[in-house]
Amino acid sequence: MSDYNRKTKEDRPVVAICYDFDKTLSPDDMQAQGYIQSVGYEPDKFWETSNALADANGMDSNLAYMYLMKEEARGTLIFNRAALEEYGSRVKLFPGAEDWFERIRRYGEEHGVLVEHYIISSGLKEMIEGTSVAKAGAFEQIYASSFLYDDKGVAIWPAQVVNYTNKTQFLFRISKGVLDVNDPAVNDFFPPDEIRVPFRNMIYIGDSDTDVPCMKLVNSYGGHSIGVYNAGTNDRAKVHKMMRDNRIKYFAPADYTEGTELDLLVKAILDRTAANEKLESIYYENLKESRS
């Protein structure tokens, strides 16, 4: 019997809403909301140093920032899971995000759709797990970079690194219900009518080029990609470019409050999905009958 976390097809449609984190759910990089300052850096200087380290060593930029975080903590603070979660608890979220996840779940339930929320982020899993929404059980799964810890709980090595290209693997895991990062069943064949979350029932919400591979994949199979921008700065340059390049279908301010543009957009997608899945169900029933 497998110990992997696997989900099977439900008796109703499942919609997976997948989010980037930094500048999608939070106005700034999570590391820049306390941690970077605690090791004596200004955020811009930290990222400049991290990127230079990556460039000089042919290094993945996410591995570079994780290494720099660990090194700069040396002699300054205890670099363990509890500390990272505590920094995560300080992370600010965009308006409305605190009650968004449960509210959208309830809306789906009322309209015959099971809504699940997933994080796919290059940020740190431990910090995301420390946020108020994660502690409240908002997310079905958090896919993000993370550390390996020694027997004293101190971070010693990257356990997982998530970058913009390998983000797409998690969409396939979510689609098939094969959620554990090491579960090889992600490569198994699933008949179309046994896919738990067809790509057409996925919503991907992100803010920048690092989300493009996921957006492109979701769009290609009939799903919905949404670009968000900070309403405070009103800088729409990135979402306009993604729209022109056919990376997203929609864009809206990153305001998750009830009744906002983003809220109404996601609810409209859920309404459309509920109606479309009724037709899909009839199609597969007819197909099975014709083959019997």
C-alpha positions, -999 to +999 in steps of 0.1 A: +000+000+000+015+034-010+021+060+017+019+087-009-007+114-006-030+107-036-064+120-044-090+103-067-117+117-088-146+133-069-183+130-074-183+167-084-160+190-104-128+201-087-113+235-094-077+240-084-067+276-079-029+278-080-011+309-068+024+323-069+030+340-035+054+370-036+036+400-052+006+378-060-007+372-024+018+395-007+029+430-018+066+422-015+091+393-014+086+374+018+123+375+027+122+413+025+096+416+052+119+411+082+145+385+075+168+404+051+168+434+074+177+412+104+209+401+088+220+437+081+209+441+044+186+464+026+164+443+003+178+457-030+214+450-019+206+415-008+190+406-041+219+423-060+244+402-040+224+370-045+220+375-082+258+383-085+265+350-067+243+331-091+259+347-122+295+342-110+289+305-103+264+294-129+241+289-100+203+286-099+192+320-086+169+304-060+197+282-047+218+314-045+193+333-023+189+302-001+227+299+003+230+336+011+202+335+037+219+306+055+254+322+053+243+357+065+225+341+094+258+326+107+267+342+140+236+365+138+206+343+144+196+307+147+186+296+112+160+270+119+124+261+109+109+279+138+127+311+130+117+310+093+081+303+103+082+333+127+094+355+099+066+341+078+041+352+104+051+388+097+044+386+060+017+411+049-010+400+025-030+419+000-064+433+010-091+406+014-066+377+013-072+367+050-107+354+043-105+349+005-097+312+006-126+300+027-150+324+011-142+312-024-144+276-012-179+283+002-189+299-031-178+268-050-196+245-026-228+265-031-225+261-068-216+224-070-178+228-073-151+217-049-125+245-048-089+237-037-061+263-032-025+255-040+007+275-037+034+271-064+062+295-054+100+300-056+098+315-021+103+295+011+078+268+021+087+273+058+079+310+056+047+304+038+037+278+064+042+306+090+016+329+075-017+333+091-036+319+061-015+288+059-019+282+097-057+285+092-055+256+066-060+277+035-039+255+012-043+220+000-006+218-007+023+243-007+049+237-034+079+259-027+116+259-020+126+244+014+155+234+036+169+201+050+175+203+088+200+186+110+192+168+143+191+201+161+166+216+137+191+239+120+189+244+082+219+228+065+210+222+028+183+229+003+157+201+003+137+214-026+141+243-050+113+256-072+121+278-101+100+291-130+105+262-153+100+233-129+068+249-115+049+232-142+054+197-128+032+206-099+003+214-122+005+178-135+006+165-099-025+185-090-042+175-122-037+138-114-041+140-077-005+128-072+005+154-047+038+142-031+069+157-047+086+123-051+056+102-062+065+086-096+028+081-104+028+116-119+041+099-150+014+073-152-013+074-179-048+085-167-078+082-190-093+117-196-124+108-176-104+098-146-083+130-144-092+145-111-086+182-121-085+187-158-064+216-169-096+233-181-106+234-144-074+252-132-070+289-124-034+301-122-029+335-105+005+352-108+022+385-113+053+382-135+075+364-161+084+337-136+048+325-138+047+324-176+054+286-181+025+277-158+002+303-173+010+290-208+004+254-198-029+262-182-041+284-211-031+257-237-055+232-222-085+255-217-078+267-182-077+303-169-046+324-161-050+357-143-023+383-140-025+405-109-009+438-101-005+460-070-034+485-069-013+507-046+013+514-073-011+508-102+018+495-123+002+474-150+032+471-173+038+434-165+002+423-169-002+443-201+029+426-216+016+392-205-018+400-220-002+411-253+019+379-254-011+357-248+002+345-214-029+354-195-066+356-203-074+383-177-058+408-153-070+425-122-057+444-091-044+420-064-074+429-041-091+398-028-119+416-010-154+404-017-170+422-046-138+434-062-128+428-098-107+398-090-134+383-067-161+386-094-138+373-121-130+341-102-166+335-093-176+339-129-150+312-138-164+289-112-199+295-125-188+287-160-169+256-149-200+242-131-220+246-163-193+232-185-187+201-164-223+191-166-218+189-204-186+170-200-203+145-177-230+139-203-204+135-230-185+108-212-217+090-202-227+090-239-193+078-249-193+049-225-228+038-236-217+039-272-188+016-264-207-009-243 
